Amino acid sequence: MRTPFHEWKPLLIPLLLTLHTSAWASQPFQEGLVTITLDDGWATQFTHARPALNARGIKATYGLITRALEQGWGGYMTTAQALTLVTEGNGIASHTLTHPDLTTLSPQDLSSELQDSQAWLMSTLNLPSVPDLIVPYGRYDATVLAAVKQHYASSRTVNAGRNFRDTVVYELYGNDVARGVPVGLVREWIDRAIAEKSWLVLVFHEFVDGTPTRDTEYRTSDFAAILDHIQTRGVRTVTLAQGLALTDGRTEPDPSTGTTVYEDGLTNGFADWSWADHALDEAGTVHAGSSAIRFEPDGWSGLLFHHSGVDLSRYSAIELWVHGGTQGGQQIRVVLHDGTDYLGTMRVDTAPGGPIIAGVWHKVTLSLDEMGATSGTLRDLYFQDDTGGDQPVMYLDDIVLVPR
């Protein structure tokens, strides 16, 4: 039986306001790897970050906005400085022409942002190829991915997590080191990459000597401390291109496993539009792989994973692994939405595999037939508090759409 509409009303408010291969197959590298990526081409990357990198012999990958170089935007590097980076052996990636949200563009403008940026970098910086893209804002969907694949051999997101040999190279995970990220946490990420022999890609933007005043700024001395930890631990540093050369070069997930929504991070074009207290890179409580989702379901808050469109007629169920944290008993509702109308819903704790139990992982299967979602286009996948009250932290992992 389908749930009456009035029981879904709490979903409408947040909806209006907000209007990767299986994890257990993750294949380690021979050793841990770390890549420093610097997005946008800010002038302080050349004046502040570059000296610290050069002093330690670390090559980085710079994601450049080409119009910023071509037109001399204030606060950005010059073309001459970008040429110096190339001469010094650093990697260069495209960050598009103008750094737009690619999901908002017409097909013509999307192609121009991708192709013209790449062509300008190759011509102006005398590069034989520019195979790597850094996605502006980390915002992409299936349409964007399809366009990216026409021009590039890889793309890096800002979905937190680590990469493995069999990670899909068009959705590389990148950990954003923003103003509020402490050095100690980045050290933990590095140590974890060493221990699990994964590839950690760190993302930086602007640098300041004093106190950062915006999220994209990072203190230069803290950046140097991170580089010192890399050297102290002896972890191998690689550019994006060097790291990609060590992967299996997988461009698509294994179709026999269905369509993965989450495994160590969001994948297959799903984006995080959540409004709950959550993290997509929980390391302490994990079912498989290296990360899980931490979710505190309070006051109708929820996880929202957005997609440009998935044909539900191809799938029979949603499978996921659930952990009730220290208390268990959470009441969580899954809702499938096409951006305008509801396609189906079911409580996780009442589905086969429920209820949600404290201290253990268990598999939950949500039948699309029982949810009434046998057709339609899935654009928004919700996991939402169904009580309106205060519920304890829980964990989700390995979310997959199972093929029919």
Secondary structure, 3 states (H helix, E strand, C coil): CCCCHHHHHHHHHHHHHHCCCCHHHCCCCCCCEEEEEEEECEHHHHHHHHHHHHHCCCCCEEEECHHHHHHCCCCECCHHHHHHHHHCCCEEEECCCCCCCHHHCCHHHHHHHHHHHHHHHHHHCCCCCCCEEECHHHCCCHHHHHHHHHHCCEEECCCCCCECCCCCHHHECCEECCCCCCHHHHHHHHHHHHHHCCEEEEEECEEECCCCCCCCEEEHHHHHHHHHHHHHHCCEECCHHHHHHCCCCCCCCCHHHCEEEECCCECCCCEECCCCEEEEEECCCCCCCCCEEEEECCCCCEEEEEEEEEEHHHEEEEEEEEECCCCCCCCEEEEEECCCCEEEEEEHHHCCCCCCCCCCEEEEEEEHHHHCCCCCEEEEEEEEECCCCCCCCEEEEEEEEEEC
